[in-house]
Amino acid sequence: MKREELPDVFSLYKRYINPYLADLLRFAGCDRVEWEAEGCIIKDSEGKEYIDCLGGYGVFSLGHRHPKVVKAVEEQLHRMPLSSKIFLNSPQAKLAERLAQLAPGDLQYVFFSNSGAEAVEASLKFARMFTGRKKFVSALGSFHGKTFGSLSVSGRDIYKKPFEPLLGHCEQVPFGDGEALEKAVDDSTAAVILEPIQGEGGVNVPPEDYLRRARAICDERGALLILDEVQTGLGRCGRIFACQLWDVVPDILCLAKALGGGIMPIGATIARPKIWTIFQENPLIHSSTFGGNPLACSAALATLDVLEEEKLPERAEELGNYLLAELQILKEKHANLIKDVRGKGLLLGIEFWEEDVGLLVVSFLIQRGVLVAYALNNPKVIRLEPPLIISKELLARVVEILESALKDVEAVLPT
């Protein structure tokens, strides 16, 4: 299809997808039609360019259409895109080995799915079956997905109340509060599930001893520790896995988003060997039709190659330090608007004093050709989550545009 042949996409959304979402996107100035993308740049159907500083909420760590991932997928596409589910699958086996080699500690066995929510669902089922316990403890402000189980351990009522009753035996405590966590975990707890750094909660970085304390509490009470690295994993925070920032090894680790290299959807749940005994009596106790398909696994294998060859975790740390320092300068200049800036690597958040200010800044940035979004569980925070391949020059340009947007917000706000 050519640009000039595009249908009225907005009307099609209104009529066939979600009229309320369509209206919301139009109100936010996001009703343009995305057309093509490469590297860190997205173009709409009218040819306008946008610097992608959202990265599909962590999907596009390698940028858009990384040539090595595209090539790997094209080659597999012409060989066998989906599995028969009867025979052994070579790309899946190779990917499981690579993930086990990269994962911290003795994490070894991998279950493949299609998304982060599915990876979390698997982790919850595995924890209950292995421990024989029912209770889950998670953090307020957390985001683990929107399926029933993952939503049950997520942390914002606005997304949960309409679907209650959800999964039972779930308790939530403030993120970063070790004492509250210790009080909540008891001998009925199957697992504690945490994000090493909360993304949708507002890019919340925990105290230095928090994850280590969570590990110790779980060990003492016989509960499993599940770390959801769907957004923080695979180089985003300056290490292959964010838990490595604190030298913590979970019992189960969840991945997705960036694992598919921005080309294919794929999720993975990685666990310690002892947990995999749950499959002994019935190897099909948990399965997925499309999980671990050859096409997605080929994309993921190429993604891991690129992460290592291009040293993207190290790059994220270096560029993240630069960008965070620049944001600190903006915070000092615009202290009337900005309450805090924080994050690790290239997962950074800007917290505003007022929610409406954050929404205005998002709108002004998009108008100026920079894509960002506010945190789903904390709209006062906008997130900067660009591809890990972004250049320092392009980040400097983003900072300039952000400063311009902040000045315009100050001009329209009442004094």
Summary of the structure (lengths in Angstrom):
residues: 415
radius of gyration: 21.4
end to end distance: 49.7
largest distance: 68.6
contacts: 1477
relative contact order: 0.15
helix: 44%
strand: 18%
